[in-house]
Amino acid sequence: MGAVQHDLPFTSPWLLAPMEGVTDPVFRGLILGRHDSGHLGGAFTEFVRVIDTPLHRRVLRRHLGLERFSTPVGLQLMGSHLPALAGTAERVAELGVPLLDLNFGCPAKGALRGCAGSALLLDPRALEEVVRVCVDAVDGRIPVSAKIRAGYDDALLVEELARAAEAGGAAMLTIHCRTRAEGYQLETDWSRIARAVAAVRIPTCGNGGIGSNQDLERMRSQTGCEFAMVGHGALANPWIFSGGQVTPEHALGFLFEYVERMLAIGRRPHSAMARLKQLIRVWKAGDLIPDEATRLACLREKQLDGLQDRLADLAQAPRATSASSATP
Ligand SMILES: Cc1cc2nc3c(=O)[nH]c(=O)nc-3n(C[C@H](O)[C@H](O)[C@H](O)COP(=O)(O)O)c2cc1C
């Protein structure tokens, strides 16, 4: 077992979840730029898939992006090919990334076929081995964390999975409380997080179903986890970590800057619109989208310009009650 104990780099207990197709450098930059490191304690890249050869540094650098913030960003790898993972983990450490995270939760078919992501939840010993190989490869230079789901088809093995990550030398364990079979269903059972927390001595991070700023502390007090991680909740409200109320104009500013930055790095308008709609589907911040009919109308827009005009009109629309006046 990797014997080196590591201080985790996080600056507060609240973490932004890794989300493929979302938490790229553009989206992360927008969120990190709007939070000081006391409110948002850490973020992650999207998962970076390792197949059968170590990834080039340029691939890792692309996921890390160029901007740096006071909030640390961990790099997440997903794979099960031990030599390729070890070689990649070594490069991650050389690049000075503050933390390496390992994905044991991805339910996608590609990950399952490659026996990576949540496929490893079926085999705690294999999961332990993946962690150990990466811990050995980074050789004490950076902490390695593991992110699991509560199980594959059921949550019976959650303690065993947690202990396997710890035995492999993980410096932190994140438990997404849904099983692979539960996908991203709305209901969550935080008692599974509490079970994993009780099974290990390493720091733990709870994840699943946090929908408000109050939920962050509630998850910690109900489960005993040290950190709490937010996925969908941060897409609906990027200010969830600070709890700051925002105006419709602030909300619009976020969405417009998102588009601007995507276009600036060469995304085509249609692709930028698809990413914008991904947020609009769940967006709550600033009460910019007042009801479901308006949300649907936004999602039906065919052109980016048209969608932006509609959002701009919404920000100007009179409201019955001022949603908030405080600045974020
Ligand atoms: C669009 C999307 C992409 C995701 N990609 C990843 C990923 O790359 N790595 C990972 O560990 N989890 C990934 N997840 C899972 C989230 O990190 C998180 O565990 C999950 O959304 C549960 O948290 P929530 O209920 O707060 O959303 C993804 C989730 C979503 C919705």
The ligand as a MOL file (V3000), in Angstrom:
LIG
                    3D

  0  0  0     0  0            999 V3000
M  V30 BEGIN CTAB
M  V30 COUNTS 31 33 0 0 0
M  V30 BEGIN ATOM
M  V30 1 C -22.8380 15.4180 -17.8870 0
M  V30 2 C -22.1280 14.6520 -16.8060 0
M  V30 3 C -20.8530 14.2230 -16.9980 0
M  V30 4 C -20.1740 13.5190 -15.9870 0
M  V30 5 N -18.8730 13.1770 -16.1700 0
M  V30 6 C -18.1620 12.6320 -15.1500 0
M  V30 7 C -16.7580 12.4360 -15.2480 0
M  V30 8 O -16.1210 12.7910 -16.2460 0
M  V30 9 N -16.1300 11.8570 -14.1890 0
M  V30 10 C -16.8060 11.4940 -13.0500 0
M  V30 11 O -16.1980 10.9790 -12.1150 0
M  V30 12 N -18.1240 11.7030 -12.9270 0
M  V30 13 C -18.8070 12.2790 -13.9250 0
M  V30 14 N -20.1290 12.5750 -13.7630 0
M  V30 15 C -20.7630 12.3130 -12.4750 0
M  V30 16 C -20.6540 13.5450 -11.5540 0
M  V30 17 O -19.3000 13.8070 -11.2470 0
M  V30 18 C -21.4130 13.3080 -10.2440 0
M  V30 19 O -20.8640 12.1940 -9.6060 0
M  V30 20 C -22.9050 13.0570 -10.4990 0
M  V30 21 O -23.4340 14.0080 -11.3880 0
M  V30 22 C -23.6790 13.0780 -9.1800 0
M  V30 23 O -23.6410 14.3350 -8.5870 0
M  V30 24 P -24.9330 15.3230 -8.6550 0
M  V30 25 O -26.1090 14.5450 -8.1550 0
M  V30 26 O -24.5440 16.4930 -7.8060 0
M  V30 27 O -25.0910 15.6780 -10.1080 0
M  V30 28 C -20.8220 13.2350 -14.7620 0
M  V30 29 C -22.1420 13.6740 -14.5820 0
M  V30 30 C -22.7840 14.3760 -15.5780 0
M  V30 31 C -24.1820 14.8580 -15.3180 0
M  V30 END ATOM
M  V30 BEGIN BOND
M  V30 1 1 1 2
M  V30 2 1 2 3
M  V30 3 2 2 30
M  V30 4 2 3 4
M  V30 5 1 4 5
M  V30 6 1 4 28
M  V30 7 2 5 6
M  V30 8 1 6 7
M  V30 9 1 6 13
M  V30 10 2 7 8
M  V30 11 1 7 9
M  V30 12 1 9 10
M  V30 13 2 10 11
M  V30 14 1 10 12
M  V30 15 2 12 13
M  V30 16 1 13 14
M  V30 17 1 14 15
M  V30 18 1 14 28
M  V30 19 1 15 16
M  V30 20 1 16 17
M  V30 21 1 16 18
M  V30 22 1 18 19
M  V30 23 1 18 20
M  V30 24 1 20 21
M  V30 25 1 20 22
M  V30 26 1 22 23
M  V30 27 1 23 24
M  V30 28 2 24 25
M  V30 29 1 24 26
M  V30 30 1 24 27
M  V30 31 2 28 29
M  V30 32 1 29 30
M  V30 33 1 30 31
M  V30 END BOND
M  V30 END CTAB
M  END
